[in-house]
Every structure is written in structure tokens, then in C-alpha cells.
Amino acid sequence: MNKDPFKEYIKESEPAKRDKGYAWHTAIGLQAVDGLKTSEYLMHTAVRNIEGEISFVEANELLQTYYEENPTCDVSDRTEEADKVSARIAALLSERAFSFTPNEYLSIHRKLFIGIYSHAGRIRDYNITKKEWVLNGATVLYGSATELRATLDYDFSEEKKFSYKNLSMDEIIHHLAVFVSRLWQIHVFGEGNTRTTAVFFIKYLRTLGFDITNNIFAENAWYFRNSLVRANYNDLKNGIHETTEFLEIFLRNLLLSENHPLHNRTLHISGTFKEPEKANIDSKKVNIGEEKVNIEEAFTAKTASHVQKLQEALGFEDTFGRSDVQRVLGLKPTRSSALLREMAEHGIIEPVSGYGKGKYRFAIEPCGDGVQRW
């Protein structure tokens, strides 16, 4: 099957197919915010739905049956989650029912993750931190667990009172960027926060008159998440200020069909991403030069997911080894060693001397967009 069959549907003149194509394309693309990838079975199911062969209810039932008959024993394999959540997002984006309330926000999370997370639809009751690649390993300060409901209610009440009347489009986009970044920063949910926020935001934008049927979310979900991070991070002693500029660029492409480049490396707090110095390694290493390495083409879907998780966790470590791979991915020693060999053969990592045997570092920029660059 064509790796990306949805673009042609988005161009369809037939509204039903175009809208479903957009919904599925966006739903699948949004899994990238958590480093997840969908299966070929999901792609086939999506196309059948777009063509009118099956309903969204039937698509979800097929996925449920498929995974009951094909269970996985690998706890690190989250393909089932990606498939089921994609189908649920597509269904939600295809329906017009919506109310701008905190309960709707909680309901969307419940609908997306019921049967996947035990806390689906529930406000988290613990505090969290998350190491962010775009912040060089630092974390955003998320909402306090004891204040989440009150903060959520306040943000919704303020947005309800806000009037967009007589605002320029620049002012509208800035306000929308501030609103969604604050909603995301509360981080009401322990897991699935960005995907839930994106679905809610898309449906809210429709109530404001924006007819979104393009591929911006689908192809730039990781940029969207990183721009939310940058909108909520300060490190004043190092001259870093929270900014919605990146999120506003994303929204201009989404809402106004502008064509600004969306590169994750431009969001990194270093300002200009500096690539690590390459080690002098033996001649057996694959010489890629200035070519791009696409992990989706170089590896299986499962291995590509492993590579991305390692980049997020270890991309800026001076060195790491097999024990680190085991810790991050939960793999057995033999599989961890094999994965390191595969990555080295493709030039994604390089051996580092002076730290003992079997130590590596990433030799390419972890962009988060699937394509890795020297």
C-alpha cells in the first residue's frame, strides 16, 4: 500500500472523502507526539472507512478483534495503542458535536484512552516532570495536582468571556496560541495530554469558523508539541523566555494556509542547533555524507520506534551503552546489543573511545520528525 494514502483523499472534491481523509491523516500523525507508529492493518482499515465500506464503529470493532486475535507480549510495543487511539481520534474529528466546557475536554480523553489507560478521563492526582529534547533535557513546570480542576475551570471561563470582535487576524492567532499553550501546560492528564489537547483545539477552532482540512497537524505533530513546550519555558539567567512565536507560525500555516518552514531544530533552546562532533571511527562505518537517514525506511516500525525513544532519552548524552538501552526500552541484553549494532551500521550512533568498551553517542540531530540529519 502507498505509505501515505490520505493526501489524495484530502484533495478530493467529494466532501465526505476529503473530511474523512483529513480526520484519519491527522489522527495517525498525532501519534508522533508520543513517538508512536500505527500498523499497516490500521492503514487498510482507514482506507476502507474513507471509501464507505465500513463505519467508524465497525473500524473500531475490527481493531478490537484484530488485537484480541494477535496479542503482543512486548510491553514496549505500543502499536495497539496507536491504532486504537487513531481510530478514535478520526471518529471524533468526523463528528460535529462539541461543547466548550471542561467536561468536554475530560470526555475526549476518556473516549480516546478508555481500555488503554486506567485513568482515562480522570484528572491526574500526582505531580509530573518530563525531560524535553527541545529544552536540552529540562522540563516545563506543569500544573500542581492539587489545583488542576480549579485552574482548568478558570482558563475555560476566561476564554468564554473573551471577545474576538474587531481583532486583526494576527491578534486572533496570538490569542489562540496563548490559550492552547496554557491549556496544554496545565497537563490535566498523566498520559495522552497533547493528543487530547490537539483534538479539543481542532474542534474548538471549527466553532470559530475555521474549516481545517489540511495536513499541517498530520505532518507536524512533533513541531506542535515542541512549540507548546517553548511557549511554557523560562530560563531567564540564560536569556531564554517563553514564547508563542513558534506556535503562531504553526497556526498561520494551519488556519491561513501560509507556508512557513516548520523545522524542529529551530525550536531548540540553543537557538542554533549545534551538531555533535563526529568521532574518528573505523572505515567499516557506513559513509552517508550529507544524505538524509530516514529511520522509517531504514528499520521496521517497531525498531524505528525504539530508535526515536532512545533519541529522546539519550540524544544529548556524552555516552551511553547497552545498560542504558535496557533501562529506556526495557529490552533484554541481547536485543539491546543488536539494536546498538543496527544503529551504528546506519550511522545513527557512533562509538566513543575512552569510556570503556561498548559506548556510543548519537551522531545525528534528533529532530523528532522521522527524518534524521547530520
N, C-alpha and C positions, 0 to 999 in steps of 0.2 A: 504493500500500500504506500502511496505517497506519504512522506513523513509529515507533511503539514497539509491536509486536505481541506482545511477550513477557509483559507484565504479566498478560494474561488467562490465558496458559498457566500462570503461577506460581500463579494462583488455582484451577487445575484440580483436581478431586478425583482424577483419574486420575494415579497417581504417576509413571508413565513420562513423560507430557507435562509434568507440573509440574517434574520434575527436569531434563528437557532444556531447558525454558523458562528455568529458573534458570541453567543452565550457559551457555546462549547469551547471555542478558541480561547476565550477569556478564562473560563473555568479551569481548563488544563494548564494554561500559562501561569495562573496564580499559584499553582503548587510549587513553583520555583522559589517562592519566598521562604519556604521551609526545606529547600533542597530536595524536593520530591519529584518523581517522574512517574508518568502513567504508563500503562501497558498497551500493547498492540490490540488486545481484546477490547479495551476501553475505546480506542480509536474507531474500531469497526462498529461498536455499539453506537457511538456518537453519530457516525455517518448514517446508520440505519434510522436513527431518530430524526435526523435532518431531512432525510428522504421521505419521511412519513410512514415508514414501515412499522415502527413501534412508538409508543408514547413514552413520556418521561417516567411514568410509573413502571411501565414494562422494562425500560432500560435499567432502572434501579433493581427490579426483581431479577433480571438476568445477571447483574453483577453479584447480587447476594448469592444466587445459586452457583455461579461460577467459582466463587471463593469458598463456598461450602464444599464443593467437589474438588477444589485444588488448593487446600490449605498450605501455608508456608510455615516451616519450623524455624526460619531465620528471623529472630526478633528485630534485627536491624533493617529488614526489608519492609519498607512502608508503602509498597506499590498498591496494596489493597486500600490503604487509607487514601492515597492519591486518586485512585479510580473512583471510589465511592463518593469522596468529597467533590470531585469534579462533576460527577453526575448530579449531585445535589445542588451545586452552585449553578449549573446550567439550567436546572429546573426553576430555581429561584429567580434567575435573571430573565427567564422567559415569561414569568408571570408579572402582572402589573400591580397586584395588590401590595400596598405599602402604607405604613403609618409612621410618622416621625416621632417615635417615642423610645424611651429606654427599654421598654418591654419588647419592642420590635427588634432592637439590637440583640437582646438576650435570646429572643426566639430564633433569630437567624443562626446564632452559634449552636443552639440546640438542634436545629434542623440539619445543620452541616455535619455535626460530630456525634450525634446520638449513636450509640453502639460502638463508637470508636474511642471516645474519652468518657470516663466515668463522671466527669464534671461538666458534661455538655449542657450549655445553657445556664451554668452557675457562675456567680461572681467568685473569683479566687479569694481564699481566706489566708493567704500567706504572701510574704513579700518576695520579690524576684529581682535578679540581675541577669544580664545577658552580655557576653563578650561579643563585640561587634567588629567585624573586619574593617568597616569604614571608619571606625574610631581607633584603629590600631590596637584592638583588644579591650578598650574601655567600655563602659556601659552607660546607657541612658538611665536617669533616675525615674523609675516608674511610680505610679500612684501607690500610696500606702494602703495596705489591705484593709485597714480599719475605716478608711474614708472613701472607698471606691464608689459605693452607691450614691453617697451624697455628692461626690464630685461629678459622677455621671449625670445625675439629675440636674445639677447646676449648669453644666455645659449645654444640655438639651434645652433648658429653659431660656438660656441666653441666646441660643441660636433661633429659637422660636420667636423671640421678641425682636430679632434683628430684621431690619428692612433693607432690601436690595434696591429699593426705588431710587432712581436718579444717580445710581453709581455707574461709573465707567466700567468697561469690561476688565481693565487692569485691576480696578478696585474689587470687583467681584471675585476675580481669580485669587487675589491676595487673601481676601476674607475666607474663601473656601479652603485655601491651603492652611490657614491658621486653624480653622475649625476641625478639619480632618486630622491634622497633626496633633492637636490637643486631645481629640477623641482617642486616637491611637496610643498616645503617651499614657493615658490612664491605665491602659493594659488591664482591662477588666477580667480577661480570661487568662488562665495559666498557659494554655496552648491554643493555637488557631486564632490568635488575636488579629493578625494582619489580614488573613483571608476573610474573616468576618467583617472587619472594618471596610475592606475593599468592596465587598458585596453590598453592604449597607450604604456606602457612599455612592456607588453607581446608581442604586435605586433612588437615593435622595436626589441626585443630580437630575434624574428624569422628572421629578416633581417640580424642578426649577426650569424645566423646558429644554434641557439638553438631550438631544437624541444621539446617544453614543452607540455607534455600530462600527467601530474601527478596531484595529489590532494593537492599540497602544498598551493596554493593560496586559494583553496576552504575551507580548514580546518584550515588555519592560517591567515585569512584576518586581524583579530584584532591584531595579533602579527606584521604583516606587517605594519599596521598603527602606532602602538606604536614604532616600530623601526625607522620609519620615524621621529616621534616626537623626539626621543632620538638623532637622527642624527643632530638635529637643535636646541638643547637647551644647554645653558651655564648658570651656576651659580657658577662662579669662587670662590666667597668668601666661598662657602660651598663645594668646591672641585669637582664640577660637570662639566664635559666637554662634548661638543657634540662629539658623536662617531658613526661611521658606523659599529662597530663590530657586533651589533645585526642584522643589515640589511645584512651584509655579510654572517652571519650564515644562514639566511633565503635563500639567493641566492645560497649558496652552496647546500642546500637541493633541491632547485628548479632546478638548472642548472646541478648539478653534481650527483644528486640522493644520496647525503650523508644523514645521518640520525641523525643530531644533534637535541637534545630536544629543542622545542620551547615553553617555558612557559612564559606567560605574566608577572608573578610575578618577574621574573629575570630582567625585564626591569625597574622596579620601581626605582626612583631616591634614595630611601632609601638604595639601594644596596642589603640588605636582607629584604624582606618584613616582617614586624612585625605584627602579628595578634593582633587585639584589645583584651583587657582583657574582659572576659565574666562576665556579671553581675550575681549576685545571684538572680535568679528568681524562681517563684513557680514551684511546681512539675508537673504542668499540661503541661509545655513546652515539645515538642517532643524531646526525647533524641536521638540524631543522633550519638553521639560519634565521631568516626573517619571516618564515612561513608561520601561519596560524595553526595551532593544535586544537582541534575540536574534540573534546572528550566524549561527546555524544556519538561521534563517528568512530573514535579510536577504541572504545570499550563497549561492553554490554551495558544495558540500562542500570543494572544493579551495581556494577563496578564504577560506572560514571557517577552514581550517587555517592558511593564511598569516597571517590576522589574529591568531590565537591565538599563533603563533610570534613575531610582532612584539611582541605584548603582553608575552610572557615575556622577550624580549630587550631591549625598549626602553621598557617600561611606566613606568619611573621616570626616564627621561632627560628633561632640561630641553627639549631639542630634538633632532630627527632629520630626515633628508631622504632623497632618493632613493638616494644612495650607501649609506646605512645599510640601506635595504630590500634593495638588491642584495647587500650583504655578508651579511645574515642569511638571506635566502631563495635567493640565487643566481639571481635573475631578471634579465632583460635590462632596460636603462634604460626602454624604452617601457612594458613591463609594470609595472615598479616605479612609474612615474608614474601609470599608470592605476589601480593599486591604491590609491595615496595619494588620488586623486580620489574613488574609491568610498567609502573610509573616511571622508573628510571630508564627503561628501554624506549619510552616515548619522549624522554627529555623533559618530563614534567617535574621531576625531582633530580637532584644531583648529589653524589656522595661528598661528604665533607671529611677532611682529614684532621687529625689532632684531637679527636674526641672519642677515640676508640673505634672498634670495628662496627660496621652497620649503621652509621649515622648519615642522615641526609638533610637537605633543606629544599624548599621549593625554588625552582629556577625560573618560574614564570609568574606573571601577575595574576592573582586570584580575583578575576573581575566579577564573578558571580553571575555572569550572563551566559554560561555554557561554552563560550569561546575564550580560550586562554592565550595570552600573548606574551612574547618575550619582552 
